[in-house]
Amino acid sequence: MSHWIYLSAAIATEVAGTVCMKLSNGFEQTTYSVLVFVFYGLSFYLLTIALKHIDVSIAYAIWAGAGVALISVLGLVVFNEPLNVGKVISLLAIVAGVVGLNLSTTAPATPGPL
């Protein structure tokens, strides 16, 4: 079960990295620029640990989809970005895709040859 905690932490650090990317103002703000790399590095590390027990297709879909959804909400709330019907429909499609992938998994991941 801890693999889901690692995946959740990977999502949170990826979102933090993306927020810092916005706050870095095109890498002009040194502190936020450094934090982009720190958070993304940590996110990939945590995602790698989660991939030991979660199918890559599921883990990456959840990581990317949840990240997009959370960043979209933060964009609306924190950065006052506009909301329109197209954005809402697109976000719902992402969520539906992630849920669909997760529901289609029938067996636990078994490492195989690359």
C-alpha positions as CSV (number, residue, x, y, z in Angstrom):
1,M,0.0,0.0,0.0
2,S,2.9,2.3,0.5
3,H,3.4,2.5,-3.2
4,W,0.3,4.6,-3.5
5,I,1.7,6.9,-0.9
6,Y,4.9,7.3,-3.0
7,L,2.7,7.9,-6.1
8,S,0.7,10.6,-4.2
9,A,3.9,12.2,-3.0
10,A,5.3,12.1,-6.6
11,I,2.1,13.9,-7.8
12,A,2.4,16.5,-5.0
13,T,6.0,17.3,-5.8
14,E,5.4,17.4,-9.5
15,V,2.6,20.0,-8.9
16,A,4.9,21.9,-6.5
17,G,7.6,21.9,-9.3
18,T,5.1,23.2,-11.8
19,V,3.9,26.0,-9.5
20,C,7.6,27.0,-8.9
21,M,8.0,27.0,-12.7
22,K,5.3,29.6,-13.0
23,L,6.7,31.6,-10.0
24,S,10.2,31.5,-11.5
25,N,9.1,34.0,-14.1
26,G,10.9,32.3,-16.9
27,F,13.8,31.2,-14.6
28,E,14.4,34.8,-13.6
29,Q,13.7,34.2,-9.9
30,T,16.6,32.1,-8.6
31,T,15.0,30.4,-5.6
32,Y,11.9,29.2,-7.6
33,S,14.1,28.2,-10.5
34,V,16.2,25.9,-8.2
35,L,13.0,24.6,-6.6
36,V,11.7,23.5,-10.0
37,F,14.6,21.1,-10.4
38,V,14.5,19.9,-6.8
39,F,10.7,19.2,-6.9
40,Y,10.8,17.5,-10.3
41,G,13.9,15.4,-9.3
42,L,12.1,14.3,-6.2
43,S,8.9,13.6,-8.1
44,F,10.7,11.3,-10.6
45,Y,12.5,9.6,-7.7
46,L,9.2,8.9,-5.9
47,L,7.5,7.9,-9.2
48,T,10.3,5.4,-9.8
49,I,9.7,3.8,-6.4
50,A,6.0,3.6,-7.0
51,L,6.6,1.8,-10.3
52,K,8.1,-1.1,-8.4
53,H,4.5,-2.2,-7.5
54,I,2.2,-0.3,-9.9
55,D,1.9,-0.9,-13.7
56,V,3.7,1.9,-15.5
57,S,0.6,2.6,-17.6
58,I,-1.5,3.1,-14.5
59,A,1.0,5.0,-12.5
60,Y,2.0,7.4,-15.2
61,A,-1.7,8.0,-16.2
62,I,-2.5,8.8,-12.6
63,W,0.7,10.9,-12.1
64,A,0.1,12.9,-15.2
65,G,-3.7,13.2,-15.0
66,A,-3.8,14.1,-11.4
67,G,-1.0,16.6,-11.9
68,V,-2.9,18.3,-14.8
69,A,-6.1,18.4,-12.8
70,L,-4.4,19.9,-9.7
71,I,-2.5,22.4,-11.7
72,S,-5.6,23.4,-13.5
73,V,-7.4,24.0,-10.2
74,L,-4.4,25.9,-8.8
75,G,-4.3,28.0,-12.0
76,L,-7.9,29.0,-11.4
77,V,-7.6,29.6,-7.7
78,V,-4.1,30.9,-7.2
79,F,-3.2,32.5,-10.5
80,N,-6.7,33.7,-11.5
81,E,-6.7,31.9,-14.9
82,P,-10.0,31.9,-16.8
83,L,-12.3,28.9,-16.8
84,N,-14.4,28.0,-19.9
85,V,-16.4,25.0,-21.1
86,G,-13.6,23.6,-23.2
87,K,-11.3,23.4,-20.2
88,V,-13.9,21.7,-18.1
89,I,-14.7,19.1,-20.8
90,S,-11.0,18.5,-21.4
91,L,-10.3,18.0,-17.7
92,L,-13.3,15.6,-17.3
93,A,-12.0,13.6,-20.3
94,I,-8.6,13.3,-18.6
95,V,-10.2,12.2,-15.3
96,A,-12.4,9.7,-17.2
97,G,-9.3,8.3,-19.0
98,V,-7.4,7.8,-15.8
99,V,-10.3,6.2,-14.1
100,G,-10.9,3.9,-17.1
101,L,-7.2,2.8,-17.2
102,N,-7.3,2.1,-13.5
103,L,-10.5,0.1,-13.7
104,S,-9.1,-2.0,-16.6
105,T,-6.2,-3.3,-14.5
106,T,-7.0,-6.9,-13.6
107,A,-3.7,-8.3,-12.2
108,P,-0.9,-6.9,-10.1
109,A,2.2,-5.7,-12.0
110,T,4.9,-8.3,-12.6
111,P,8.3,-7.1,-13.7
112,G,9.3,-8.5,-17.0
113,P,12.2,-8.2,-19.4
114,L,12.8,-4.8,-21.1
